[in-house]
Amino acid sequence: FSVAQTSAKVIGIKDGDTILILLENKTQKTLRLAELDCPASGQPFGKNAKKFTSDCVFGKMIKYYEINSDRYGRTIAKVYFDDKYLFEMLILESFQAGLSWECILNKREDFRKAYDNFDIEKICNYDKMKIQELLLNEKIIRNRLKINASINNSRIFKKIQNEYGTFHEYLKSFTNDRIVYETGKTTWELSDKISKDLKKKGMKCVGSTIIYSYLQAIGIIYSH
């Protein structure tokens, strides 16, 4: 069983469960997010729901497949992140250990330039010369262990893609494609399980705290 998947960029958030997307042919479309039923932004909790959806997807590339239409004629669709975004965030998170997430985000554009716009094929083939170039780049985090881990993790990420089809499908094997709501934690049983499995597969710098932060960044854990 397979469904047609479409890539698009999120350009607007109407409510916590409704987004506006820009398709590759430059046309716009409204999507009602499957499995979500949020109050309007003017109602109690609605404002928070809208902000959460905005934090997760606004300005990002997504993939989606259509399921149905609601009574207002809006397309109901299952939405998930493009693997390129999931890859970029995982690499950035691996550099966070001992640092603040704000510090990493402030260097995000510099990381993109240094890491060939997070082209996984290129990163998997980085050699000693490229590693030395990264170590001399003052605009990123110049930590040899983290740099080596980022290259190693890229290769493992690609293996996971080959095994599961997409990294999103791999994550879904743990999450069942659902959002987790909780507060006041830095690790949790979900991050423990994913961290343990990624380490077993050979990834480095992916402890439970790092994976917990990663799951927050990609919208799987909502703790705001």
Secondary structure as the mmCIF struct_conf table of DSSP 4:
data_model
#
loop_
_struct_conf.conf_type_id
_struct_conf.id
_struct_conf.beg_label_comp_id
_struct_conf.beg_label_asym_id
_struct_conf.beg_label_seq_id
_struct_conf.end_label_comp_id
_struct_conf.end_label_asym_id
_struct_conf.end_label_seq_id
STRN STRN1 THR A 6 ASP A 15
TURN_TY1_P TURN_TY1_P1 GLY A 16 ASP A 17
STRN STRN2 THR A 18 LEU A 23
TURN_TY1_P TURN_TY1_P2 GLU A 24 ASN A 25
BEND BEND1 LYS A 26 LYS A 26
STRN STRN3 GLN A 28 LEU A 33
TURN_TY1_P TURN_TY1_P3 ALA A 34 GLU A 35
HELX_LH_PP_P HELX_LH_PP_P1 CYS A 38 ALA A 40
TURN_TY1_P TURN_TY1_P4 SER A 41 GLY A 42
BEND BEND2 GLN A 43 GLN A 43
TURN_TY1_P TURN_TY1_P5 PRO A 44 PHE A 45
HELX_RH_AL_P HELX_RH_AL_P1 GLY A 46 VAL A 57
TURN_TY1_P TURN_TY1_P6 PHE A 58 GLY A 59
STRN STRN4 MET A 61 SER A 69
TURN_TY1_P TURN_TY1_P7 ARG A 71 TYR A 72
BEND BEND3 GLY A 73 GLY A 73
HELX_LH_PP_P HELX_LH_PP_P2 ARG A 74 ARG A 74
STRN STRN5 THR A 75 PHE A 81
HELX_RH_AL_P HELX_RH_AL_P2 ASP A 83 SER A 94
TURN_TY1_P TURN_TY1_P8 PHE A 95 PHE A 95
TURN_TY1_P TURN_TY1_P9 ALA A 97 GLY A 98
BEND BEND4 LEU A 99 LEU A 99
HELX_RH_AL_P HELX_RH_AL_P3 TRP A 101 ASN A 106
TURN_TY1_P TURN_TY1_P10 LYS A 107 LYS A 107
HELX_RH_AL_P HELX_RH_AL_P4 ARG A 108 ALA A 114
TURN_TY1_P TURN_TY1_P11 TYR A 115 TYR A 115
HELX_RH_3T_P HELX_RH_3T_P1 ASP A 116 PHE A 118
HELX_RH_AL_P HELX_RH_AL_P5 ILE A 120 CYS A 124
TURN_TY1_P TURN_TY1_P12 ASN A 125 ASN A 125
HELX_RH_AL_P HELX_RH_AL_P6 LYS A 128 LEU A 135
TURN_TY1_P TURN_TY1_P13 LEU A 136 LEU A 136
TURN_TY1_P TURN_TY1_P14 GLU A 138 LYS A 139
BEND BEND5 ILE A 140 ILE A 140
HELX_RH_AL_P HELX_RH_AL_P7 ARG A 144 TYR A 164
BEND BEND6 GLY A 165 THR A 166
HELX_RH_AL_P HELX_RH_AL_P8 PHE A 167 THR A 175
TURN_TY1_P TURN_TY1_P15 ASN A 176 ASP A 177
STRN STRN6 VAL A 180 TYR A 181
BEND BEND7 GLY A 184 GLY A 184
BEND BEND8 THR A 186 THR A 186
HELX_RH_AL_P HELX_RH_AL_P9 GLU A 189 LYS A 201
TURN_TY1_P TURN_TY1_P16 GLY A 202 GLY A 202
BEND BEND9 CYS A 205 CYS A 205
HELX_RH_AL_P HELX_RH_AL_P10 SER A 208 ALA A 217
TURN_TY1_P TURN_TY1_P17 ILE A 218 GLY A 219
BEND BEND10 ILE A 220 ILE A 220
STRN STRN7 ILE A 221 TYR A 222
#
